[in-house]
Amino acid sequence: MLVRTVILYAVMTVCAVAFHEHTYAVWELREELQIRFMNMWELLDQLKYATAEQRVIVYAEIDHIRAEIQHIIDELIRLDKEQH
């Protein structure tokens, strides 16, 4: 039983690493993308109660987050093209 478990863990580890050259990089970028999307929703929610002066700042932050999201997506596409 212990031998089967060790072999199973070894096979799972090899499969997780071997199927994609950039597995950790892709995972890390996807995590960053999720964080940026959450930040974007929070900024869009702030527009509900922002004053006119604050809206200018929120709009600038939205543009910044949008640029970061686009950069992360471009990087994910680049890694995928390198792999395939």
PyMOL commands that set and color helices and strands:
alter all, ss='L'
color gray80, all
select helices_A, chain A and resi 2-18+23-46+52-83
alter helices_A, ss='H'
color red, helices_A
deselect
rebuild
show_as cartoon
